[in-house]
């Protein structure tokens, strides 16, 4: 497990990232590609991506193992677009690359060249990351951005309604907050314990679409980063009878399907109604404080507020009530 220790100053420097972190998403998608975790959506994505990958990508993927150390220079945090992030990766200081690769264990000949600052190896790194990004990440990026934006809106509402303690304690089932320590369970290494003290530097929370497990990064400059997984398998439960009685069948279905955030078109498809009808129901639910709506590019993304999530939970009826 990882224990992150806060000072009073750190509590005033907890922020939510403004969008997805492209290199953290890329690295975690590689882990997902290697079968580290995932549900039905993951299987479909993996089957789509694997046949398109060139064998030349393997040495780079080997630097991102499911278990073990992964070099931080591959995940320069804070870059929203891929080109900026890639420039930071391929221009990382040779001393940093050498030190971090040394911690990963046995290296391929290409990785040894990279550790020496070899220009050709750096170019190959950039080319391979670009090729993988174009196949594995770029086709999904609109979905990634929409879901991360929706999660950010939901977390922001939690912060406003219930405060920082509640926000930190509801990020993910493997993350628990007992002031002043945030504990992250690491399923791959349950018997190991690491402690990190923020010492006033603060913490940035980053929603992670290609999740499964959390990632903690301490960049050379700026606050530490905790990337936490968000759910992305769109399999919401059907609305309970009490919720249907309260809201009506279609509106209850719209609210329930937003257990996984989505656009108006996605909501309409899930519920089996028109886009216009889904939009009208979303407006009523938003005005009632049950959902939030966030614009992403040319579309909008709807997500549950804590009140909406509570309503779904509190009106659910067990098939076998005691």
WOJO-V517038 format. One record per pair of residues at least 6 apart in sequence whose C-alpha atoms are under 8 Angstrom apart, sorted by the first residue. I is the first residue (numbers start at 1). J is the second residue. D is the distance in Angstrom with one decimal. If there is no record, write none. Layout:
{{I;J;D} {I;J;D}}
//
This chain:
{{1;183;6.9} {1;184;5.6} {1;185;4.5} {1;186;5.0} {1;189;7.1} {1;190;6.1} {1;191;7.3} {1;192;5.9} {1;193;4.7} {1;194;6.4} {2;183;5.7} {2;184;5.1} {2;185;6.6} {2;186;7.3} {2;193;5.7} {2;194;4.8} {2;195;5.9} {2;196;7.6} {3;181;6.4} {3;182;5.7} {3;183;4.5} {3;184;6.4} {3;193;7.4} {3;194;6.1} {3;195;4.8} {3;196;6.2} {4;181;5.5} {4;182;5.0} {4;183;6.4} {4;195;6.1} {4;196;4.9} {4;197;5.9} {4;198;7.0} {5;180;6.0} {5;181;4.6} {5;182;6.5} {5;195;7.4} {5;196;6.1} {5;197;4.7} {5;198;6.1} {6;179;8.0} {6;180;5.3} {6;181;6.1} {6;182;7.9} {6;197;6.5} {6;198;5.8} {6;199;7.0} {6;200;7.5} {7;180;7.1} {7;198;7.2} {7;199;6.2} {7;200;6.1} {8;200;7.7} {9;200;5.1} {9;201;8.0} {9;202;7.5} {10;198;6.9} {10;199;7.2} {10;200;4.8} {10;201;6.2} {10;202;4.4} {10;203;7.1} {11;202;7.1} {12;202;7.5} {13;200;7.9} {13;201;7.4} {13;202;4.5} {13;203;6.4} {14;202;5.6} {14;203;4.9} {14;204;5.8} {14;205;7.4} {15;203;6.5} {15;204;4.9} {15;205;6.1} {16;152;7.0} {16;156;7.9} {16;204;5.7} {16;205;4.8} {16;206;6.3} {17;152;7.8} {17;204;6.2} {17;205;5.9} {17;206;5.2} {17;207;7.6} {18;149;7.7} {18;152;7.7} {19;80;7.1} {19;145;6.7} {19;148;6.4} {19;149;6.2} {19;152;8.0} {19;206;7.6} {19;207;7.9} {20;80;6.8} {20;144;7.3} {20;145;6.2} {20;148;6.1} {20;149;7.9} {20;206;6.9} {20;207;6.7} {20;208;7.0} {21;77;6.6} {21;78;6.4} {21;79;6.4} {21;80;5.8} {21;206;7.3} {21;208;7.9} {22;79;7.0} {22;80;6.1} {22;81;6.6} {22;82;6.1} {22;85;7.4} {23;74;7.1} {23;75;5.1} {23;76;6.9} {23;77;7.3} {23;79;8.0} {23;82;7.4} {23;85;6.8} {24;75;5.7} {24;77;7.5} {24;208;7.7} {24;227;7.9} {25;208;6.5} {25;209;6.8} {25;210;5.7} {25;211;7.9} {26;133;7.1} {26;137;6.7} {26;210;7.9} {27;64;6.8} {27;74;8.0} {27;75;7.5} {28;210;5.5} {28;211;6.2} {29;136;7.6} {29;137;7.8} {29;210;5.3} {29;211;7.7} {30;61;6.9} {30;64;7.2} {31;37;7.8} {31;64;7.1} {31;65;7.0} {31;66;5.7} {32;38;6.7} {32;42;7.4} {32;46;7.9} {32;210;7.1} {32;211;7.9} {32;212;8.0} {33;46;5.8} {33;50;7.8} {34;66;7.4} {36;66;6.2} {36;212;7.8} {37;212;5.8} {38;212;6.9} {39;233;6.6} {40;233;6.9} {41;232;7.7} {41;233;5.8} {49;135;6.4} {49;136;5.8} {52;135;7.0} {53;132;7.1} {53;135;7.5} {56;128;7.2} {57;128;5.6} {57;129;7.9} {57;132;7.5} {59;108;7.1} {59;110;7.3} {59;111;7.5} {60;125;7.0} {60;128;7.3} {60;129;7.8} {63;70;6.3} {63;71;7.3} {63;104;7.6} {64;70;5.4} {64;71;7.8} {67;188;6.9} {68;104;7.1} {69;103;6.8} {69;104;5.3} {70;100;8.0} {70;104;6.6} {71;97;7.7} {71;100;5.2} {71;101;6.3} {71;103;8.0} {71;104;7.3} {72;100;7.1} {72;217;7.3} {73;89;6.0} {73;92;6.5} {73;96;7.2} {73;97;6.6} {73;100;7.7} {74;89;5.7} {75;89;7.4} {76;85;6.5} {76;88;6.7} {76;89;6.8} {76;219;7.4} {77;85;8.0} {77;217;8.0} {77;219;7.2} {77;225;7.7} {79;85;5.3} {86;126;6.7} {86;129;7.9} {89;126;7.9} {90;122;5.6} {90;123;7.3} {90;125;7.0} {90;126;6.2} {94;115;6.6} {94;116;6.7} {94;117;5.3} {95;115;8.0} {97;114;7.6} {97;115;5.7} {98;114;7.9} {98;115;4.4} {98;116;6.8} {101;107;7.7} {101;111;7.8} {101;115;6.9} {110;121;6.5} {111;121;7.7} {113;121;6.1} {114;121;5.2} {114;122;6.2} {144;209;6.0} {145;296;7.6} {146;262;7.6} {146;296;6.2} {146;301;6.3} {147;209;7.2} {147;232;7.8} {147;261;6.4} {147;262;7.2} {147;301;7.7} {148;207;5.7} {148;208;7.0} {148;209;6.6} {148;230;7.9} {149;294;7.3} {149;296;7.6} {149;301;7.8} {150;261;6.2} {150;262;8.0} {150;293;7.8} {150;294;6.7} {150;301;6.2} {150;302;6.6} {150;303;5.7} {151;207;6.9} {151;230;7.4} {151;261;7.7} {151;303;7.3} {152;207;7.1} {153;292;7.0} {153;294;7.4} {153;303;7.6} {154;292;7.4} {154;303;6.6} {154;304;6.6} {154;305;5.7} {154;306;7.4} {155;167;6.6} {157;305;6.5} {157;306;7.2} {158;166;7.1} {158;167;5.9} {158;305;7.5} {158;306;6.3} {159;166;7.1} {159;167;5.6} {165;177;7.1} {165;179;7.8} {168;175;7.9} {168;176;7.2} {168;177;5.9} {168;182;7.6} {169;175;6.7} {169;176;5.1} {169;177;4.8} {170;176;7.5} {171;228;6.9} {172;228;6.9} {172;229;7.0} {172;230;7.7} {174;184;5.8} {174;185;5.1} {174;186;7.7} {175;182;7.0} {175;183;5.7} {175;184;4.6} {175;185;6.4} {176;182;5.8} {176;183;5.2} {176;184;6.6} {177;183;6.3} {184;214;7.7} {186;213;7.4} {198;224;7.3} {201;222;7.0} {201;223;5.1} {201;224;7.1} {202;223;5.1} {202;224;6.5} {203;223;5.3} {203;224;4.9} {203;225;5.6} {203;226;7.1} {204;223;6.4} {204;224;6.2} {204;225;4.8} {204;226;6.2} {205;225;6.1} {205;226;5.1} {205;227;5.9} {205;228;7.4} {206;225;7.1} {206;226;6.1} {206;227;4.4} {206;228;6.3} {207;227;5.7} {207;228;5.4} {207;229;6.1} {207;230;6.3} {208;227;5.8} {208;228;5.4} {208;229;4.6} {208;230;5.8} {209;229;6.1} {209;230;5.7} {209;231;7.4} {209;232;6.9} {210;229;7.1} {211;228;7.0} {211;229;4.3} {211;230;6.6} {212;229;5.8} {213;228;6.9} {213;229;6.2} {214;226;7.0} {214;227;5.4} {214;228;4.6} {214;229;6.1} {215;225;7.9} {215;226;5.8} {215;227;5.1} {215;228;6.7} {216;224;7.4} {216;225;5.7} {216;226;4.6} {216;227;6.4} {217;224;5.9} {217;225;5.1} {217;226;6.6} {218;224;4.6} {218;225;6.3} {219;225;7.9} {231;260;7.2} {232;260;6.9} {233;260;7.7} {234;260;5.9} {235;260;7.8} {236;256;6.6} {236;257;5.4} {236;258;7.7} {236;259;6.1} {236;260;6.8} {237;256;6.9} {237;257;7.4} {238;253;6.9} {238;256;6.7} {238;257;7.8} {239;252;6.1} {239;253;5.9} {239;256;5.8} {239;312;7.5} {239;316;7.3} {240;312;8.0} {240;315;6.6} {240;316;4.9} {240;317;5.9} {241;315;7.9} {241;316;7.4} {241;317;7.2} {242;315;5.5} {242;316;6.9} {242;317;7.4} {243;252;6.0} {243;311;8.0} {243;312;7.0} {243;315;5.6} {243;316;7.2} {244;250;8.0} {244;251;7.8} {244;252;5.4} {244;253;7.9} {246;252;8.0} {250;271;7.3} {251;281;5.7} {253;271;6.3} {254;267;6.5} {254;271;6.5} {254;278;7.2} {254;281;7.2} {254;282;7.4} {255;285;7.5} {255;290;7.9} {255;291;7.8} {255;304;7.6} {255;308;7.5} {255;312;7.9} {256;312;6.8} {257;267;6.9} {257;270;7.1} {257;271;7.5} {258;267;7.5} {258;302;6.9} {258;303;5.6} {258;304;6.0} {259;303;7.2} {259;304;6.4} {259;309;7.3} {260;303;7.1} {261;301;6.6} {261;302;5.5} {261;303;4.5} {261;304;7.2} {262;301;5.2} {262;302;5.5} {262;303;6.9} {263;299;6.8} {263;300;5.5} {263;301;4.3} {263;302;6.0} {264;275;6.3} {264;278;6.3} {264;279;6.1} {264;299;8.0} {264;300;6.8} {264;301;7.0} {264;302;7.3} {265;275;5.7} {265;278;7.8} {267;275;8.0} {267;278;6.6} {268;274;5.6} {268;275;5.3} {268;277;7.7} {268;278;5.4} {282;291;7.6} {282;302;7.8} {285;291;5.9} {286;292;5.9} {286;293;7.3} {289;305;7.1} {289;307;7.1} {289;308;7.3} {290;304;6.1} {290;305;5.4} {290;306;7.6} {290;307;5.6} {290;308;4.1} {290;309;7.7} {291;302;6.5} {291;303;5.4} {291;304;4.3} {291;305;4.9} {291;308;6.2} {292;302;5.6} {292;303;5.3} {292;304;6.2} {292;305;6.3} {293;300;6.4} {293;301;5.5} {293;302;4.5} {293;303;6.6} {294;300;5.4} {294;301;5.2} {294;302;6.5} {295;301;6.2}}
//
